[in-house]
Amino acid sequence: MSEAKSGDTVRINYTGTLTDGTMFDSSEGREPLEFQVGAGQIISGLDREVEGMKVGDRQTVTVPAEQAYGPHDAAKVQKVPRNALPPEIEPQQGMQLQARTPQGGQVPLVVTAVEAEEITVDANHPLAGQDLVFDIEVVEIVKAA
């Protein structure tokens, strides 16, 4: 039975949890996750762990924050005047917003605090700064052409 190697397309079932056991994502009830090994389509720490696995192999891996969504970057947390928001938006903690970059791209933001004159928004990925634990099972390997 062959092992998954860089360039192969693999399909895995997975459950992702934080180190405290809180589940943040799972393929349960959905199609397995399909990606090309080594192509940067998933977080690098998980990609590396799948390489060398065979169909039917299962393992639990811990991916450090640096190989997942990176460290939490305090520079991505900013205070914004409330009047910078459209008047029909009433900000609430936990609300997701989109900001537009000068180049026209979009940046997802999460409101982390609401005060009378300003709000605090965080542009970090919600899992930034977290080590992640994955239970994975390889269900299929399609060899690279």
DRENTIMAR-730447 format. One record per atom (N, C-alpha, C, O): residue in three letters; x, y, z. Coordinates in steps of 0.1 Angstrom, whole numbers, plus 2048, in hexadecimal, padded with zeros to 3 digits. Example, Ala and Ser with C-alpha at 12.3 -4.5 7.8 and 13.67 -1.06 7.14 Angstrom:
ALA8847C784E ALA87B7D384E ALA8847DF84E ALA88E7DF855 SER8807EA847 SER8897F5847 SER88180084F SER88680B850 
***
This chain:
MET8097F4800 MET800800800 MET80980C800 MET81280D808 SER8068167F7 SER80F8217F6 SER80C82C800 SER80182D805 GLU816834802 GLU81584080C GLU81284C804 GLU81684E7F9 ALA80B85680B ALA808863805 ALA81586A804 ALA81D86B80D LYS8188707F8 LYS8248787F6 LYS8208857F0 LYS8158877EB SER82A88F7F0 SER82789C7EA SER82389A7DC SER8288937D4 GLY8188A27D8 GLY8128A17CB GLY8068987CA GLY7FE89A7C1 ASP80488F7D4 ASP7F98867D4 ASP7ED88E7D9 ASP7EE8977E1 THR7E188A7D4 THR7D488F7D9 THR7CF8857E3 THR7CF8797E1 VAL7CC88A7EF VAL7C88817FA VAL7BA8867FF VAL7B68917FD ARG7B387C805 ARG7A687F80B ARG7A787A81A ARG7AB86F81C ILE7A4883823 ILE7A587F831 ILE798883839 ILE79288D836 ASN79587B843 ASN78B87E84D ASN793884858 ASN79E88085B TYR78D88E85F TYR795895869 TYR78B89B874 TYR78089E871 THR79089D880 THR78A8A588A THR7958AE88F THR79F8A9893 GLY7928BB890 GLY79C8C4895 GLY7978CA8A2 GLY78C8CE8A4 THR7A08C98AC THR79D8CF8B9 THR7A88D88BE THR7B38D78B9 LEU7A48E08C8 LEU7AE8E88CF LEU7B58DF8D9 LEU7B08D48DC THR7C08E38DF THR7C78DB8E9 THR7BE8D88F5 THR7C18CF8FD ASP7B38E08F8 ASP7AA8DE903 ASP79F8D48FF ASP7968D2908 GLY79F8CF8F3 GLY7958C68EF GLY7898CC8E7 GLY7818C48E2 THR7888D98E7 THR77D8E08E0 THR77F8DD8D1 THR7898E18CA MET7748D78CB MET7748D48BC MET7728E18B4 MET7688E98B8 PHE77A8E48AA PHE7778EF8A1 PHE7738EC893 PHE76E8F488C ASP7768DF88F ASP7728DB882 ASP7738CC881 ASP77A8C5888 SER76B8C6877 SER76B8B8875 SER7658B5868 SER75D8BC863 SER76A8AA862 SER7648A6855 SER75889C857 SER75289884E GLU755899864 GLU74A890867 GLU73D895861 GLU7398A1862 GLY73688C85A GLY72A890853 GLY72C897846 GLY72289B83F ARG738898842 ARG73B89F835 ARG74589682D ARG74988C832 GLU74789A821 GLU751893819 GLU75F89581F GLU76289F826 PRO76888B81E PRO77688D823 PRO77C89981D PRO77989D812 LEU78689F824 LEU78E8AA81F LEU7978A5814 LEU79F89C816 GLU7978AC808 GLU7A08A87FD GLU7AA8B37FB GLU7A68BF7FA PHE7B68AF7F9 PHE7C18B97F7 PHE7CD8B27F0 PHE7CE8A67F1 GLN7D58BB7EA GLN7E28B57E4 GLN7ED8B77EF GLN7EF8C27F3 VAL7F38AC7F2 VAL7FE8AC7FC VAL8098B67F7 VAL80E8B57EC GLY80E8BF800 GLY8198C77FC GLY8168D47F4 GLY81E8DB7F1 ALA8098D67F1 ALA8058E17E8 ALA8018ED7F0 ALA7FD8F77EA GLY8018ED7FD GLY7FD8F9805 GLY7EE8FB806 GLY7EA906808 GLN7E78F1803 GLN7D88F2803 GLN7D28F1811 GLN7C78F6814 ILE7DA8EC81B ILE7D58EB829 ILE7E18F0831 ILE7EC8F382C ILE7DF8F283E ILE7E98F7847 ILE7F58EE846 ILE7F48E1845 SER8018F4846 SER80E8EC844 SER8108E184D SER8158D6849 GLY80D8E385A GLY8108D9864 GLY8088CC862 GLY80D8C1864 LEU7FC8CD85D LEU7F38C285B LEU7F88BB84D LEU7F88AF84C ASP7FB8C3844 ASP7FF8BE837 ASP80B8B5838 ASP80C8AA833 ARG8158BA841 ARG8218B2843 ARG81E8A484A ARG82589A847 GLU8148A4853 GLU81189885A GLU80B88D851 GLU80C881854 VAL803892847 VAL7FC88883E VAL806881835 VAL804876831 GLU811888831 GLU81B882828 GLU82087682F GLU82487683B GLY82186B828 GLY82685E82E GLY81B855833 GLY81E849836 MET80F85A835 MET80485183A MET7FE84982E MET80084D823 LYS7F883E832 LYS7F2835828 LYS7E383582A LYS7DE839835 VAL7DB830820 VAL7CD82F821 VAL7CA82682E VAL7CF81C82F GLY7C182B836 GLY7BD824842 GLY7C582884E GLY7C182685A ASP7D082F84C ASP7D8834858 ASP7D083F85F ASP7CA847859 ARG7D283E86C ARG7CC848875 ARG7D684D87E ARG7DF846883 GLN7D685A882 GLN7DF85F88C GLN7D986C891 GLN7D187388C THR7DE87089D THR7DB87C8A4 THR7E88858A3 THR7F28808A8 VAL7E789189E VAL7F289A89D VAL7EF8A78A3 VAL7E48AC8A2 THR7F98AD8A9 THR7F88BA8AF THR8008C38A6 THR80C8C18A3 VAL7FA8CE8A0 VAL8008D7897 VAL8028E489F VAL7F88EB8A3 PRO80F8E88A1 PRO8118F58A8 PRO80C9018A0 PRO80B900894 ALA80890B8A8 ALA8029178A2 ALA80B91C896 ALA80592188C GLU81891C897 GLU82092188C GLU81E91987F GLU82191F874 GLN81A90D880 GLN818904874 GLN809903871 GLN8058FC868 ALA80190B878 ALA7F290B875 ALA7EF919870 ALA7F191C864 TYR7E9921878 TYR7E592F874 TYR7EE93A879 TYR7EA946879 GLY7F993687E GLY803940883 GLY800945891 GLY7F6942896 PRO80A94D896 PRO8079538A3 PRO7FD95E8A2 PRO7FA964898 HIS7F79618AE HIS7EE96C8AE HIS7F69798AD HIS80097B8B4 ASP7F29828A4 ASP7F998E8A1 ASP7F299A8A6 ASP7E799E8A1 ALA7F79A08B1 ALA7F19AB8B8 ALA7EF9B78AE ALA7E69BF8B0 ALA7F79B88A4 ALA7F69C389A ALA7E99C2891 ALA7E59CB88B LYS7E39B6891 LYS7D79B488A LYS7CA9B7892 LYS7BF9B588D VAL7CC9BC89E VAL7C19C08A7 VAL7C19CF8A7 VAL7CB9D58AB GLN7B69D58A3 GLN7B69E48A2 GLN7A99E98A7 GLN79E9E38A7 LYS7A99F68AC LYS79E9FD8B0 LYS799A058A4 LYS7A1A0C89D VAL78CA068A2 VAL786A0D896 VAL77BA1589C VAL773A118A4 PRO77AA22897 PRO76FA2A89B PRO762A24896 PRO761A1F88B ARG758A2489F ARG74BA1E89C ARG745A2588F ARG73EA1E888 ASN747A3288D ASN742A39882 ASN748A35875 ASN744A3986A ALA753A2C875 ALA759A27869 ALA750A1C863 ALA752A18858 LEU747A1686B LEU73EA0C866 LEU732A12860 LEU72EA1D863 PRO72CA0B856 PRO71FA10851 PRO715A1285C PRO715A0A865 PRO70CA1C85B PRO703A1F866 PRO6F9A13869 PRO6F4A12874 GLU6F6A0B85F GLU6EDA00861 GLU6F39F4869 GLU6EC9EB86D ILE7009F486B ILE7079E9873 ILE7089ED881 ILE70E9F7885 GLU7029E588A GLU7039E7898 GLU70D9DC89D GLU70A9D089E PRO71A9E08A0 PRO7249D78A3 PRO7229CF8B1 PRO71D9D58BA GLN7259C38B1 GLN7249BA8BD GLN7309B28BE GLN7369AE8B4 GLN7349AF8CA GLN7409A68CC GLN73D9998C6 GLN7329938C7 GLY7479948BE GLY7469878B7 GLY7419898A9 GLY74297F8A1 MET73C9948A5 MET737997898 MET74399688E MET74E99B891 GLN740990882 GLN74A990877 GLN74799B86D GLN73C99D869 LEU7529A286A LEU7519AD860 LEU75C9AA855 LEU7649A2857 GLN75B9B284A GLN7649B183F GLN76A9BF83E GLN7629C983D ALA7779C083C ALA77D9CD839 ALA7839CC82B ALA7879C1827 ARG7849D7824 ARG78A9D7817 ARG7989DD818 ARG79A9E781E THR7A29D6811 THR7B09DB811 THR7B19E5806 THR7A99E67FD PRO7BC9EE807 PRO7BE9F77FC PRO7BF9F17EE PRO7BC9F77E4 GLN7C39E47EE GLN7C49DD7E1 GLN7B79D77DC GLN7B79D17D2 GLY7AD9D87E4 GLY79F9D37E1 GLY79C9C57E6 GLY7919C07E4 GLY7A69BF7EE GLY7A39B27F4 GLY79A9B4800 GLY7989BF805 GLN7969A9805 GLN78D9A9811 GLN7959A281D GLN79B99881B VAL7939A8829 VAL7999A2835 VAL78D99F83F VAL7869A8842 PRO78C992843 PRO78299084D PRO78699585B PRO79299385F LEU77D99B862 LEU77F9A0870 LEU77599B879 LEU76A997875 VAL77999A886 VAL770996890 VAL7709A189B VAL77A9A689F VAL7649A689E VAL7639B18A8 VAL7659AA8B6 VAL75F9A18BA THR76F9AF8BD THR7739AA8CA THR76F9B28D6 THR76E9AE8E1 ALA76C9BF8D3 ALA7679C88DE ALA75F9D38D8 ALA7629D88CD VAL7559D88DF VAL74C9E38DA VAL74C9ED8E5 VAL7489EA8F0 GLU74F9F98E2 GLU74FA058EB GLU746A108E5 GLU742A0F8DA ALA744A1A8ED ALA73BA258E8 ALA740A2B8DB ALA738A2E8D2 GLU74DA2E8DA GLU752A358CE GLU75AA2D8C5 GLU75DA318B9 GLU75EA218C9 GLU766A198C0 GLU764A0A8C3 GLU75FA068CD ILE768A028B9 ILE7689F38BA ILE7769EE8B8 ILE77F9F58B2 THR7789E28BE THR7859DB8BC THR7839D08B2 THR77A9C88B5 VAL78B9CF8A8 VAL7899C489E VAL7979BC89D VAL7A19C189F ASP7959AF89A ASP7A19A689A ASP7A199F88C ASP797999888 ALA7AC9A1884 ALA7AD99B877 ALA7B598E877 ALA7B898886D ASN7B9989883 ASN7C097C884 ASN7B6971880 ASN7AA973882 HIS7BB96687B HIS7B295A879 HIS7AE956887 HIS7B5957891 PRO7A1952889 PRO79C94E896 PRO7A594389D PRO7A49438A9 LEU7AC93B896 LEU7B593189C LEU7C393589D LEU7CC92D8A1 ALA7C694289A ALA7D494689B ALA7D99458A9 ALA7D19488B3 GLY7E59418AB GLY7EB9408B9 GLY7E79338C0 GLY7EB9318CB GLN7E092A8B9 GLN7DB91E8C0 GLN7E29128BA GLN7E49118AE ASP7E79098C2 ASP7EB8FC8BE ASP7DF8F38BB ASP7D58F48C2 LEU7DF8EC8B0 LEU7D38E48AC LEU7D68D58AC LEU7E18D18A9 VAL7CC8CE8B0 VAL7CD8BF8B1 VAL7C38B98A6 VAL7B88BD8A6 PHE7C98B089E PHE7C08AA893 PHE7C189B895 PHE7CC895896 ASP7B5895895 ASP7B4886893 ASP7B1884884 ASP7A788987F ILE7BA87D87D ILE7B987C86F ILE7B986D86B ILE7BF865871 GLU7B286B860 GLU7B285D85A GLU7B385F84B GLU7AB867845 VAL7BC859844 VAL7BD859836 VAL7B4850830 VAL7B4844833 VAL7AA855827 VAL7A084C821 VAL7A3849812 VAL79E83F80D GLU7AB85180C GLU7AE84F7FE GLU7BB8567FA GLU7BE8627FF ILE7C38507F1 ILE7CF8577EB ILE7CE8557DC ILE7CD84A7D7 VAL7CE8607D5 VAL7CE8607C7 VAL7DC8647C3 VAL7E08707C5 LYS7E485C7BC LYS7F185E7B9 LYS7F286A7AF LYS7EA86C7A7 ALA7FD8727B1 ALA80087D7A8 ALA80287879A ALA80786D798 ALA7FF880790 ALA80087B782 ALA80F87C77E ALA812878773 
***
